[in-house]
Amino acid sequence: MLLKMIAGLSGPEFNLAPGDEREFDDAEAERLIEAGFAVKAEVDEVPAAAPARKKGKANVVSAEGDAGSE
């Protein structure tokens, strides 16, 4: 079950802040909701994949060569 945290919670496999969302098994999710640590997250739509980023440094050298020496 997908939960949205109301309070911070950390464990050996996660470190969650208020507002973070995480999937928990149903029993653990119900326990966290009853304890007031989380609420069920509203799933509006599937998030779109982020655009691929180029690796490496940006080309900051002029294609003209030494353009600043005029």
A tleap script that builds the chain and sets N, CA, C and O, in Angstrom:
source leaprc.protein.ff14SB
mol = sequence {
  NMET LEU LEU LYS MET ILE ALA GLY LEU SER
  GLY PRO GLU PHE ASN LEU ALA PRO GLY ASP
  GLU ARG GLU PHE ASP ASP ALA GLU ALA GLU
  ARG LEU ILE GLU ALA GLY PHE ALA VAL LYS
  ALA GLU VAL ASP GLU VAL PRO ALA ALA ALA
  PRO ALA ARG LYS LYS GLY LYS ALA ASN VAL
  VAL SER ALA GLU GLY ASP ALA GLY SER CGLU
}
set mol.1.N position { 0.855 -1.167 0.000 }
set mol.1.CA position { 0.000 0.000 0.000 }
set mol.1.C position { 0.906 1.237 0.000 }
set mol.1.O position { 1.890 1.299 0.737 }
set mol.2.N position { 0.560 2.208 -0.831 }
set mol.2.CA position { 1.337 3.440 -0.931 }
set mol.2.C position { 0.880 4.416 0.155 }
set mol.2.O position { -0.299 4.759 0.241 }
set mol.3.N position { 1.836 4.856 0.983 }
set mol.3.CA position { 1.530 5.788 2.065 }
set mol.3.C position { 2.244 7.109 1.862 }
set mol.3.O position { 3.320 7.165 1.267 }
set mol.4.N position { 1.633 8.171 2.364 }
set mol.4.CA position { 2.262 9.494 2.423 }
set mol.4.C position { 2.527 9.782 3.888 }
set mol.4.O position { 1.613 9.742 4.711 }
set mol.5.N position { 3.777 10.071 4.215 }
set mol.5.CA position { 4.171 10.250 5.602 }
set mol.5.C position { 3.690 11.590 6.157 }
set mol.5.O position { 3.733 12.617 5.479 }
set mol.6.N position { 3.232 11.550 7.405 }
set mol.6.CA position { 2.843 12.746 8.148 }
set mol.6.C position { 3.984 13.132 9.085 }
set mol.6.O position { 4.215 14.312 9.350 }
set mol.7.N position { 4.686 12.130 9.576 }
set mol.7.CA position { 5.810 12.332 10.494 }
set mol.7.C position { 7.051 11.673 9.906 }
set mol.7.O position { 6.945 10.797 9.048 }
set mol.8.N position { 8.206 12.086 10.357 }
set mol.8.CA position { 9.450 11.469 9.920 }
set mol.8.C position { 9.565 10.059 10.471 }
set mol.8.O position { 9.097 9.770 11.572 }
set mol.9.N position { 10.187 9.193 9.705 }
set mol.9.CA position { 10.350 7.791 10.098 }
set mol.9.C position { 11.600 7.258 9.420 }
set mol.9.O position { 11.793 7.461 8.221 }
set mol.10.N position { 12.451 6.577 10.182 }
set mol.10.CA position { 13.632 5.991 9.560 }
set mol.10.C position { 13.830 4.585 10.075 }
set mol.10.O position { 13.401 4.238 11.175 }
set mol.11.N position { 14.478 3.795 9.271 }
set mol.11.CA position { 14.771 2.411 9.607 }
set mol.11.C position { 16.019 1.987 8.874 }
set mol.11.O position { 16.683 2.815 8.250 }
set mol.12.N position { 16.352 0.707 8.938 }
set mol.12.CA position { 17.580 0.249 8.293 }
set mol.12.C position { 17.530 0.342 6.762 }
set mol.12.O position { 18.578 0.352 6.117 }
set mol.13.N position { 16.330 0.412 6.172 }
set mol.13.CA position { 16.206 0.436 4.713 }
set mol.13.C position { 15.657 1.748 4.159 }
set mol.13.O position { 15.561 1.902 2.942 }
set mol.14.N position { 15.294 2.697 5.025 }
set mol.14.CA position { 14.710 3.942 4.539 }
set mol.14.C position { 14.863 5.055 5.554 }
set mol.14.O position { 15.105 4.817 6.737 }
set mol.15.N position { 14.715 6.296 5.056 }
set mol.15.CA position { 14.734 7.491 5.885 }
set mol.15.C position { 13.691 8.420 5.266 }
set mol.15.O position { 13.945 9.024 4.223 }
set mol.16.N position { 12.523 8.540 5.895 }
set mol.16.CA position { 11.405 9.268 5.313 }
set mol.16.C position { 11.111 10.538 6.089 }
set mol.16.O position { 11.154 10.550 7.319 }
set mol.17.N position { 10.813 11.598 5.369 }
set mol.17.CA position { 10.438 12.887 5.951 }
set mol.17.C position { 8.948 13.098 5.705 }
set mol.17.O position { 8.374 12.446 4.833 }
set mol.18.N position { 8.307 14.000 6.459 }
set mol.18.CA position { 6.897 14.296 6.187 }
set mol.18.C position { 6.702 14.706 4.723 }
set mol.18.O position { 7.444 15.531 4.192 }
set mol.19.N position { 5.702 14.120 4.093 }
set mol.19.CA position { 5.424 14.388 2.688 }
set mol.19.C position { 5.982 13.335 1.744 }
set mol.19.O position { 5.542 13.237 0.599 }
set mol.20.N position { 6.949 12.544 2.210 }
set mol.20.CA position { 7.506 11.479 1.377 }
set mol.20.C position { 6.475 10.374 1.189 }
set mol.20.O position { 5.627 10.152 2.053 }
set mol.21.N position { 6.553 9.684 0.054 }
set mol.21.CA position { 5.677 8.554 -0.214 }
set mol.21.C position { 6.507 7.292 -0.356 }
set mol.21.O position { 7.603 7.314 -0.917 }
set mol.22.N position { 5.964 6.170 0.169 }
set mol.22.CA position { 6.677 4.889 0.102 }
set mol.22.C position { 5.669 3.759 0.147 }
set mol.22.O position { 4.612 3.872 0.767 }
set mol.23.N position { 6.010 2.680 -0.511 }
set mol.23.CA position { 5.176 1.480 -0.526 }
set mol.23.C position { 5.502 0.626 0.699 }
set mol.23.O position { 6.670 0.348 0.970 }
set mol.24.N position { 4.459 0.204 1.448 }
set mol.24.CA position { 4.593 -0.692 2.599 }
set mol.24.C position { 3.664 -1.870 2.401 }
set mol.24.O position { 2.668 -1.768 1.684 }
set mol.25.N position { 3.988 -3.006 3.041 }
set mol.25.CA position { 3.039 -4.121 2.997 }
set mol.25.C position { 1.799 -3.712 3.789 }
set mol.25.O position { 1.866 -2.801 4.614 }
set mol.26.N position { 0.665 -4.378 3.544 }
set mol.26.CA position { -0.618 -3.946 4.102 }
set mol.26.C position { -0.637 -3.890 5.631 }
set mol.26.O position { -1.171 -2.941 6.206 }
set mol.27.N position { -0.062 -4.893 6.292 }
set mol.27.CA position { -0.079 -4.921 7.755 }
set mol.27.C position { 0.704 -3.739 8.338 }
set mol.27.O position { 0.236 -3.076 9.264 }
set mol.28.N position { 1.885 -3.482 7.798 }
set mol.28.CA position { 2.704 -2.368 8.276 }
set mol.28.C position { 2.039 -1.036 7.951 }
set mol.28.O position { 2.081 -0.105 8.755 }
set mol.29.N position { 1.428 -0.947 6.778 }
set mol.29.CA position { 0.742 0.284 6.379 }
set mol.29.C position { -0.396 0.602 7.349 }
set mol.29.O position { -0.532 1.743 7.790 }
set mol.30.N position { -1.197 -0.380 7.677 }
set mol.30.CA position { -2.306 -0.165 8.622 }
set mol.30.C position { -1.783 0.260 9.993 }
set mol.30.O position { -2.372 1.123 10.644 }
set mol.31.N position { -0.686 -0.340 10.427 }
set mol.31.CA position { -0.089 0.024 11.723 }
set mol.31.C position { 0.376 1.471 11.720 }
set mol.31.O position { 0.158 2.191 12.695 }
set mol.32.N position { 1.012 1.908 10.641 }
set mol.32.CA position { 1.502 3.286 10.547 }
set mol.32.C position { 0.357 4.291 10.475 }
set mol.32.O position { 0.450 5.380 11.042 }
set mol.33.N position { -0.725 3.930 9.780 }
set mol.33.CA position { -1.890 4.806 9.698 }
set mol.33.C position { -2.548 4.941 11.070 }
set mol.33.O position { -2.873 6.049 11.499 }
set mol.34.N position { -2.746 3.815 11.757 }
set mol.34.CA position { -3.371 3.835 13.089 }
set mol.34.C position { -2.529 4.609 14.095 }
set mol.34.O position { -3.078 5.244 14.996 }
set mol.35.N position { -1.197 4.566 13.955 }
set mol.35.CA position { -0.303 5.275 14.870 }
set mol.35.C position { -0.225 6.771 14.547 }
set mol.35.O position { 0.343 7.542 15.321 }
set mol.36.N position { -0.793 7.185 13.404 }
set mol.36.CA position { -0.773 8.597 13.033 }
set mol.36.C position { 0.496 9.048 12.334 }
set mol.36.O position { 0.765 10.246 12.245 }
set mol.37.N position { 1.282 8.096 11.837 }
set mol.37.CA position { 2.520 8.438 11.140 }
set mol.37.C position { 2.312 8.687 9.647 }
set mol.37.O position { 3.138 9.338 9.008 }
set mol.38.N position { 1.201 8.168 9.080 }
set mol.38.CA position { 1.011 8.250 7.635 }
set mol.38.C position { -0.464 8.193 7.274 }
set mol.38.O position { -1.313 7.845 8.095 }
set mol.39.N position { -0.746 8.545 6.025 }
set mol.39.CA position { -2.081 8.404 5.437 }
set mol.39.C position { -1.908 7.717 4.091 }
set mol.39.O position { -0.811 7.693 3.534 }
set mol.40.N position { -2.994 7.161 3.572 }
set mol.40.CA position { -2.935 6.547 2.246 }
set mol.40.C position { -2.647 7.633 1.225 }
set mol.40.O position { -3.259 8.701 1.249 }
set mol.41.N position { -1.713 7.352 0.330 }
set mol.41.CA position { -1.360 8.310 -0.718 }
set mol.41.C position { -2.397 8.235 -1.825 }
set mol.41.O position { -2.874 7.158 -2.182 }
set mol.42.N position { -2.734 9.392 -2.354 }
set mol.42.CA position { -3.650 9.443 -3.487 }
set mol.42.C position { -2.835 9.285 -4.757 }
set mol.42.O position { -1.908 10.054 -5.013 }
set mol.43.N position { -3.183 8.293 -5.542 }
set mol.43.CA position { -2.474 8.039 -6.783 }
set mol.43.C position { -3.280 8.663 -7.909 }
set mol.43.O position { -4.315 8.131 -8.308 }
set mol.44.N position { -2.797 9.810 -8.428 }
set mol.44.CA position { -3.499 10.508 -9.495 }
set mol.44.C position { -3.213 9.871 -10.845 }
set mol.44.O position { -4.134 9.500 -11.573 }
set mol.45.N position { -1.949 9.747 -11.172 }
set mol.45.CA position { -1.553 9.177 -12.452 }
set mol.45.C position { -0.129 8.669 -12.353 }
set mol.45.O position { 0.590 8.988 -11.406 }
set mol.46.N position { 0.269 7.889 -13.317 }
set mol.46.CA position { 1.624 7.361 -13.348 }
set mol.46.C position { 2.570 8.499 -13.711 }
set mol.46.O position { 2.341 9.191 -14.702 }
set mol.47.N position { 3.628 8.706 -12.929 }
set mol.47.CA position { 4.551 9.798 -13.242 }
set mol.47.C position { 5.257 9.553 -14.574 }
set mol.47.O position { 5.604 8.418 -14.903 }
set mol.48.N position { 5.463 10.614 -15.327 }
set mol.48.CA position { 6.154 10.516 -16.613 }
set mol.48.C position { 7.645 10.320 -16.362 }
set mol.48.O position { 8.189 10.806 -15.371 }
set mol.49.N position { 8.283 9.614 -17.259 }
set mol.49.CA position { 9.720 9.387 -17.131 }
set mol.49.C position { 10.457 10.706 -17.362 }
set mol.49.O position { 10.084 11.491 -18.234 }
set mol.50.N position { 11.479 10.935 -16.593 }
set mol.50.CA position { 12.287 12.144 -16.740 }
set mol.50.C position { 13.086 12.049 -18.036 }
set mol.50.O position { 13.520 10.961 -18.413 }
set mol.51.N position { 13.283 13.160 -18.714 }
set mol.51.CA position { 14.068 13.113 -19.952 }
set mol.51.C position { 15.498 12.687 -19.665 }
set mol.51.O position { 16.054 13.001 -18.613 }
set mol.52.N position { 16.081 11.975 -20.605 }
set mol.52.CA position { 17.458 11.496 -20.437 }
set mol.52.C position { 18.408 12.684 -20.415 }
set mol.52.O position { 18.252 13.635 -21.181 }
set mol.53.N position { 19.389 12.618 -19.532 }
set mol.53.CA position { 20.380 13.685 -19.432 }
set mol.53.C position { 21.668 13.217 -20.094 }
set mol.53.O position { 22.037 12.046 -20.012 }
set mol.54.N position { 22.340 14.149 -20.748 }
set mol.54.CA position { 23.615 13.830 -21.357 }
set mol.54.C position { 24.670 13.762 -20.262 }
set mol.54.O position { 24.658 14.549 -19.316 }
set mol.55.N position { 25.568 12.824 -20.405 }
set mol.55.CA position { 26.668 12.712 -19.456 }
set mol.55.C position { 27.867 13.481 -19.988 }
set mol.55.O position { 28.040 13.616 -21.199 }
set mol.56.N position { 28.670 13.970 -19.102 }
set mol.56.CA position { 29.875 14.683 -19.498 }
set mol.56.C position { 29.717 16.177 -19.333 }
set mol.56.O position { 28.678 16.663 -18.885 }
set mol.57.N position { 30.751 16.894 -19.697 }
set mol.57.CA position { 30.763 18.347 -19.542 }
set mol.57.C position { 30.128 19.024 -20.752 }
set mol.57.O position { 30.162 18.500 -21.865 }
set mol.58.N position { 29.555 20.187 -20.514 }
set mol.58.CA position { 28.975 20.972 -21.596 }
set mol.58.C position { 30.099 21.537 -22.465 }
set mol.58.O position { 31.192 21.818 -21.972 }
set mol.59.N position { 29.826 21.700 -23.741 }
set mol.59.CA position { 30.802 22.280 -24.656 }
set mol.59.C position { 30.767 23.801 -24.493 }
set mol.59.O position { 29.856 24.458 -24.998 }
set mol.60.N position { 31.740 24.355 -23.798 }
set mol.60.CA position { 31.766 25.786 -23.528 }
set mol.60.C position { 32.806 26.513 -24.369 }
set mol.60.O position { 32.991 27.720 -24.215 }
set mol.61.N position { 33.475 25.805 -25.241 }
set mol.61.CA position { 34.486 26.407 -26.102 }
set mol.61.C position { 33.802 26.821 -27.397 }
set mol.61.O position { 33.008 26.062 -27.952 }
set mol.62.N position { 34.103 28.011 -27.875 }
set mol.62.CA position { 33.525 28.518 -29.104 }
set mol.62.C position { 33.921 27.637 -30.288 }
set mol.62.O position { 35.052 27.157 -30.361 }
set mol.63.N position { 32.996 27.429 -31.202 }
set mol.63.CA position { 33.281 26.670 -32.408 }
set mol.63.C position { 34.181 27.487 -33.339 }
set mol.63.O position { 34.808 26.920 -34.234 }
set mol.64.N position { 34.257 28.796 -33.145 }
set mol.64.CA position { 35.070 29.694 -33.963 }
set mol.64.C position { 36.535 29.651 -33.539 }
set mol.64.O position { 37.397 30.187 -34.236 }
set mol.65.N position { 36.817 29.033 -32.428 }
set mol.65.CA position { 38.185 28.983 -31.954 }
set mol.65.C position { 38.434 30.090 -30.951 }
set mol.65.O position { 37.839 30.083 -29.873 }
set mol.66.N position { 39.306 31.051 -31.277 }
set mol.66.CA position { 39.690 32.113 -30.361 }
set mol.66.C position { 38.867 33.373 -30.666 }
set mol.66.O position { 39.417 34.372 -31.128 }
set mol.67.N position { 37.569 33.329 -30.412 }
set mol.67.CA position { 36.672 34.421 -30.783 }
set mol.67.C position { 36.873 35.671 -29.941 }
set mol.67.O position { 36.487 36.751 -30.391 }
set mol.68.N position { 37.442 35.595 -28.767 }
set mol.68.CA position { 37.589 36.739 -27.890 }
set mol.68.C position { 38.826 37.574 -28.150 }
set mol.68.O position { 39.050 38.546 -27.428 }
set mol.69.N position { 39.649 37.247 -29.152 }
set mol.69.CA position { 40.911 37.953 -29.344 }
set mol.69.C position { 40.866 38.997 -30.465 }
set mol.69.O position { 41.920 39.427 -30.933 }
set mol.70.N position { 39.716 39.401 -30.894 }
set mol.70.CA position { 39.609 40.369 -32.006 }
set mol.70.C position { 40.149 41.703 -31.653 }
set mol.70.O position { 40.129 42.616 -32.478 }
savepdb mol mol.pdb
quit
